[in-house]
Structure formats: structure tokens, C-alpha cells
Amino acid sequence: MSLSRWLIVAVCLVAQAPALAQTPLDYEVFRTRIQPLFLAKREGHARCYSCHRGTGAGNGYLQMLTPGATTWDDTQSRKNFESIRRFIVPGDPLSSRLLLHPLDEHAGGDRFHAGGKHWQSQQNPEWQALAAWVRGNSPGMQAAGSRVRVVQTNAAGDNVHLIDPATNTIAGVIKGIEVPHGAAAAPDGTRLYFSDEAESTLDVVDARTLAVIKRIPLSGRPNNIDIAKDGKKVYVSIAQAPGAVDVIDTARMERVSSIAVEGAVHNTYVTPDGKFIVAGSIAGRKLTVIDAATEQIAWKLPFENGVRPITFERNADGSTKRMFVQISEVHGFAVVDFATQREVARVTLPDLPPPAMKNTEGVQGSPSHGIGIAPDGKTLWATSKYYAYVAAFSMPDLAPLGIVPVGHDPDWLTFTPDGKTVYVACAGSDFVVAVDVATRKEVARIPVGFVPKRNITATLAN
């Protein structure tokens, strides 16, 4: 049976299946982890995209790429999502023809696939990633021709360390960036971007050679950065008055605009759906939400003190549900309802009883700095500089699960794509602590550079 015919059959079968509504398929996981599989080149095979591009019936279930583009934009991705989900039985990988047709018959797949058998076993990382997505879990996969790295900037140094989470060892060093602050990775894994405080530039790094290939002048001294979901723009926090978010065109590698906000910006984020840019100001004591399409301010929310790190909870459709905002002088975080634009709760991290000592040196007005939600959305983690630990909370109820001691002045954290490990940058100890998310136990300490602060997880192209 040709692929076009089984797709039509699959549409009919899935339309009748009552299980469709039981386990919702996550669009953001599809866009970032599943969709790249259709463009992946496997040795000896044609890419999925080569046969299935187009918008007609039958084989054409993937959107045509825009000329010159290496991936799909959000509008195209959503159309791909709607097309692909018809060939999935949510919660049941072995009833989903998208997983069975390219799988070898001896491994439980269909007898024939006109595009060949891409997976010889259900243990193949790509197949397992698809199966995890269908089950409603976050897929822990590394695409062929890529490598996962924890990217750790060193705030008092002139380098950036790349940690291999498979071995918890240093796999590379980027040199020549003095006082690196924020980091971001291109979606296709070919570039890394760093804010360079010493030069007031955004430094562009080739992910394969680890060489700085461009320094883009900014409007002022930068802090943290983030990148658009399609990789076309990088947003840079400008940490000096009057305050702005610089916008960098990644194709042209130049600054194309600056979005004025009230107060120097400490951290800038792109929301999970890519529709908004959120800028937090310490001096301005507010967060500013910017429409990414128009670059106009959508709304603002003031706080009693400066706005520090933020993490985002998603709705089922990928839009932002809640923001969790760390605030100067607050040992915890505020909970903000995105739809109503209001703070709805406060969570305080636990004080430790004696003989634990409360550290106030090096806190820099931020006793809790570093916060994130695990990829599966089930736990939230936040650091305590007062007591050198990272605390875990269940989601969505924010019930405390426990704490894990780490190094001095924990400043930032990031998760592996499979959500199994969280990496905590300990600025006062010059190392990164790897913590097992399930057991809440330390599994490794990785020495890095001087005063490690911001970190991200990136899938880099080989």
C-alpha cells in the first residue's frame, strides 16, 4: 500500500477512534522535536519532506518550505501539526500509522513503505521520540547529525563552556567573549548567540567550529537574550537607562530596531507560542509584554521591586497560561495569570533551620535567582541563594516536593530535552551541578569558568 493510500485510511480510522480526545498532542513538542524529523537526512534514505511536501491530497501532507528557509515558520508548522495529527491515535503509538509505516515489519511495523524502512527497531531514538509524543510525554531525543549541549556562560571570565549531558564532562570551550551574559541557540543548531557585556555586542558563534564569526553592535550594555521560535530574530536586554530590547535580524546579522521600555532590562524572553516578548526591568520594577508581530507594547505589570528571572507555563495549545516571576528581595516567586494580566499568588521558598547559615553575601538583591519548568510540565524548580539549594514544586498546584543542596549562589538552571536532568549554575562555586529530576539527587559536579551564571540547553548541528 502506498503512503498516500494508508494516510487516507488512517484519516478514516482516526476519525472514528474515541481515544483521540484522551491524550492531547503537544504542539510545541511537535514543532521543536518531532517536526525536524521530517527534514532529517538518514544515510541511504530520502528525507520524508522530499516525498511528502505539498498541500494537495495523498502524499502532500507537509507544507512547502519558503524559498531559502531551512525550517517551517509558526503558521506552516501549525498546518503541519493539523495534518499529521490525523494520522495519530493519541496515547497509542502502536495504533498510529505514522509510527508503524516506516518501522521494520520484524519490529512491529507495516509490511511495506514506499519510502523505505527508516527504523529497524522500536529502540531507535527517533521512533521513541515519536512514541513519547504520542503518549503525551516529552520526547528525550537527539536528532541524527546533532548533539545536545548545556551551554554555560562564565560571568567573570572570557569563555563559555559546553557540557555533554551524556557524560557530564566539558565537550568544548568558546573563547574570546569577555563577560558573556545571555545565550541563545539557532533552532537549526548551526549558531549560538551571546550577549557580550565587555564590548556591548551580540556575538555570533559558529556551532561547529566554536569560533566567533560576528560581533553585532548594540544600543547599550546587554544582559540576557532570547531568540524567536523561527530563529529569525534575537531579542537582547539592554541593561542601561532608559531601557530597551534590541532586535537583531539573524540573516543580516545586524540590529534592525530597538523597542523602548521603562527601565533598564535585565531579562528578555519569548513566550512559548512565540507571540510575545517579555522584558523584565529591575530599575523599572515591572515586566513589559510586547507583541512580537508589531513590536508594540501589549501590557505592563508593576511589582514592588525589580523583576528578575521568569518561566512560563503553557496551555494545551502552546499559549502562555501563567508566568512565575522572581523579584528582588523576595525569597520565592510571584505567580501571574497571563490572560488577566494579574498577580494571583506568591510562593516563598523554605528557610532552613540551624545549623544552616543564611548567606546574604553575593546575593545582589536577589535571594532567589534561577527558575524553570521541566519539559514535561510536571515540576517547577527554583534556586535559593540564601541557602544554596534548588527547590522543586509539583505543577500545576505548586506543592513543595523537596530541596537539593547545590553550590554557593545558584544563579540559573536549565533542563535536558528529555527532562531527566536539571543543571544548576553555581556562581559562587565555579561549577555546575547536575540533579536527577525524578529522584531529586545530585548526580554530578562539573567545573567550569569563573562565576558561571546563565545557561541554556541547545541541540547543535554536527
N, C-alpha and C positions, 0 to 999 in steps of 0.2 A: 504494500500500500504506500502510495506516495505521501510525502509530508503534507502536501496541500489537502489530500483527502482525509488523513487522520486528524488534521486540525479541524475540518468541518465536522467530522464525527465527534471530536472532543467537545466542540461547542454545544452540540446537541446533548451529549451526556452530562456535561457540567451544568447546563441549563436546568436539567431535571434533578440534579443532586441536591438534597436538602442540607448537606454538610457545608455548603458554600458560606452560609452566614455564621458558622460556628467559630471559625478561626480567621479573623480578618488578616488580609495580606498587607504587610507594611510597605507603603510606597517608598519611604526614604531608604529602607534597606534595599528595595528593588533598584532604586536609582543609583545608589553608591556601590552596591556589592553584587547584585545579580545582573543588571543591565550590561556591565562591562564584559560579561562572559560572551555576549553575542558578537562582540568585536574582537575577542581574543583569538590570536593565531596559534593553533596547535600543530605541531610538526606533522606534516603529511596530510593535513586536513584543510579544506576550505573553511573560511570563517562562516559562522551562522549568518552574519549580515550579508555575505556575498550572495546567498541564495534567497534570503527572505526579506530583502529590502523592497520597499514599495508600499503602496496604500490600497491596492486592489484586493480582490478575493484570493483565496488559496494561499500561495506561498508568501505573499506580501504583507506580513504582519508587523514588520519593523519600519519605522519612519525613515525616509531618506535623510542622510546627513546633509546639513547645509554645506555647500561647497567650501572647502578649506577647513572645515571643522573636524575634530578628531573624536568628538562625542556628541550626544544629543543635548539640546537645551531643555529647560524645565517643561515647556509646552510639549515638545516632542516626546520627552520621557513619560509624561502622563498619558499620552496616546499609546505609547508602547505598553505601559502598565495596564491600561484598559484592554488592550488587545491580548496580551499574554495571560492575564488573569482568567480569561475564558477557557484556557487550556489547563487549568489547575483545579484540583479538588482540595481546598484549604484544609489543612490538618492531616492530609493523607498523601504522602509522596508517592506511594506505590499504586495509587489510583490516578495519578496525574500524568497524562501522556507526554507532557513536556519533559519529564524526567525519564520516562520509560523508552521513548523512541530512540534517543541517541545512546542508550545504555545497551551493552552487550547482552545478547539473549541468555547466555550462560550465567549472567549476573542478575537475571530477573527482568531484562528488558524485552522489547518487542523483537520479532524475528528479523525485520529489515528496516533500514532507514536509508533513504536515498542520499542523504548527506554523510553516510558512514557512521560507524560506531565511535563516538568521541570518548566514551568512558567504558573501560573494561571491568570496572568493579564499583560497587556502591561505596567503597572506601576512598574513591577519588575525591580530592578536596573540593573540586568544583561541584560534583554531584552532591556531596554532603552539604555544601553551602546552599544549594537549591533546596535540598530536603529540609534543612533547618528553617529556611524562609517559609516554606510551605507549612511547616508545623507551627509557625508563629514565633520562632526563636530567632535571635540574631546570629547570622552565619559567621563562623570563625574560619575564614578562608584567606588564602593568599593566592592571588591570580598567577597563572603561569607567566614567567617573564617579569616578576615583580618581587619586591622584598619589603617586609614590614619593618619599620624602624621607629623607635622612640627618639624624638629629636629634642635634645636638651641644650638650651642656651645657658651660658655662664655669664651672669650679670657683671662680675668683676674681672672678666677675662677678655680675651680676644679670639675666642674659638667657640665652636658648637660641637657637642658630642652626639654621635649616633649610636644608640643601643640596639643590639639584636635581641628581641624578646624571647627568641628560641633558646638562646644560650646565656642571656643576661651578661653579655660582655660588650665592650666597645668595638663596633664594627667599622667606624670611620670617624674622622675629625675634619671639620670645616674650619679653615684658618683664615685670619685676616679680617675678621669682623670684630671691632673693638666695642665693648659694651653692647652685645646683642641683647635685644629685649624680646619682642614678639616673633613668632614663627608661624608660617602657613605653608601648605603644600599644594601644588597644582593637582587637580583631580586626575590627570593622566600620569602623575608621578614623575614627570620629567624635570620639574623645577621645584626649588624651595625658595621661600622669601623670608627675609629677616629685617626687622627694624634695627637700624644702626644708630645708637644714641651718640656715639662719638662724632660721626660725620653728618648726622641728621639726614640720612638717606634710607631708602629701601633697597637692600642688597639682594640681587637675584643670583641664585646658585644653581649650576647645572647638577642635577641629582646623580648623574652617572660619574662625573669627574670630581665633584665636590668643589669645583672652582667657582669663585665669584665672577660672573660674566657681565654684570652691570650694576652700577650704583645710581639710583634714581633720586635726584634732589627732592626734598620735601619742603613744606612751608614752615617747618619748625622742628623742634626736637620731638622724636617719636617715642611712644610707648608700645602698647600691644597692637596686634593686627589680626585681621581675618580675611578670608577670600570668598568671593561669590561662588555659588554652587556650580556654575558652569566654568569657573576659572578665569573668566574674562576680566575681572576687576579685583584688586586688592584694596582693602579699606584700612587706613593707617590712623591710629590715635595720635593726635598732636597734643603733646603734654605741656603746652605753654599757652599763656593768655594771648588772644581772647578765647581760644579753643576751637578746634576744627577736626573734621575727619577728612583726610586727604584721600582722593580716589585715583588709583593707578590703573591705567589700561595695560594689561599684561601683554597684548600683542605688540603694541607700540613701545612698551617699556618706558612709559613716561607718565608724569602726573597730569591728569586731564581736568581735575576740578578739586575744590575744597568745599566741604559742607560746613558752614558756620554753626556752632552750637554755643551754649552758655557755659563757659568754664573749660579749662584745660581738660583734655580727655585722657583717661587712664587706660581703659579697656574698650575695645570695639568688637562687636560680634555680629555675625549674620545669623538670623533666626533659622531654625531647622528647615522651613519651607523656602528659604531664600528670598522672601518677600520684603523683609525689613532688616535694617541695620540698627543695632542698639549700641549707643555710646554712653559710657558711664563717666561722670566727672567727679573728682574728689573736691576740687575747689568750688565747683558749681553746685555740689550737693544734690545732684539729680541725675536721672537717666533720661536720655533722649531717644525716642524711637523715630527712625527715618524710613520713609517709603523708598525702597531700593530702586523702583522703576523711575520715579520722578526726582529722587534725591531731595525731596522736601520733607520737613519735619511733620510727622503724623501726630505725635503727642509726647508729653513730658510727664515725669513723676518725680517730685521733690522728696528728699529724705532729710532727717535731722543732721546727718553727717555725710561724708563723702562716699561715693559709690565705688565699690571695689569689684572683685570678680563676680560673674553671673553665669548660671547654667539654665538650661531650658528643658521643660517637659513638653512633649508633643501630644497633640490629639491624634486620633486614628488616621486622619487624612494628612498628617505631617505638619499641620499648622501648630502654632505655639499655644499651649494651654496655660502653663504657669512659668514664671521666672523666679529663680531663687537667687537672691541678691545679697552679697556680703557688703557690710557697711563699716566705715571707720568707727573704731571704739566699740564695736559690737562683737561679742564672742559667740557668733552664730550667724544667722541669716534671716532676711525677710522673704516672705512668700507673696508674690504679686500675681494677681489674676490678669492675664493679658487682655481678655475680652472687655472686662470692666475697667481696666487701667487703674486698679486699686490694690494697695497692700491689704492682704486678708489675714496674715498670720506672721508670727515671729517664732523662730526656733533658737533656743540657747544651747550651746554645747556644754557638756558637764564639766564642772570644776572637779579636780581630783583632790582627795583627802590627803593629809600628811601621811608619809613624809614627802610626797610630791611637792616640788617647788614651782611656784608660778613665775614664769620668766616674763619680764617686761622689757628686757633689752633687745634691741633689734626688731622689735615688733612693728615699728614705724607706723603707729596709729592703726594697725590692722591686726587685731588678735586672731582673727580667722580669715585667712587669705589663701584661696585654693578650694574649688568646689566643682563637682561634676556628677553627672548621672551615668550609670553604666549603660552600655549599648542595648541591653535588653529592657531597659526602663524600669527595672525592679528595685534598684537601690540607688541612693544618693550618698555621696561621700564628701566630707568637708574637713579641712585641716584646722588644728589648733596650734597657734604659735605659742600660746601661754604654756601649754603642757606637752608639746612635741608629740602629738598624736594625730591620726586621721580617724574620724568617726564615720560610721555607716548608719544609714536610716533606710527603712523599708519605704517603698513607693507603692501607692500614692499617699499613704496615711502618715508618713514621716515618723513612724515609731522607731525609737532608737534600737539598734541592733548590737552595738558594742564599739569599742575603740581599739586601735592598733598603734602601739608606740612606734615612732619613727625617729628620724634625726632632728637636730635643732632647727627651728624656724622653717617648718614645712610651708612652702610658698605656692605650690601649684601641683596639679595632678592630671594624668591622662590615662586612658584605658587602651588595652589591646583590642583589635577589632572583634575578637570573639568574646570580649567582656570578662575573660577569666582572670586578668591581672590588672591592677591599678598601679601606676608608677608615680611616686610622690617625690618631688624635688625638694631636698632639704638644704636650704640656702646657708644655714649655719654650720653644716657638717661637710659640705662639698661632696655629697654623694646622693644617689637616687635609691630609694627603697622600693622594691617590688613586693606587692602584697597580693596574696591569693584572695580573690573576691569571695569565693564560696566559704572558705574556712576562716577568713579574716586573720591570716597569719603571714608574717614576713617570710619571703622565700629567697630574697637576695638583696645585697647592698652593692651598688655599682659606683665606684669612684669616678668622678667627672672633673670639671674645672672649678674655678673659683666662684663661689656664691651662685649655684645653679638655681634659677627661678623658673621662668616659663618653659613649658614643654608641650609637645603635641605628639600624636601618633600619625605616621604617614606611611602609605604604601608607595614605594618608589620604583620606578622603572629600571630594569637592568640595562 
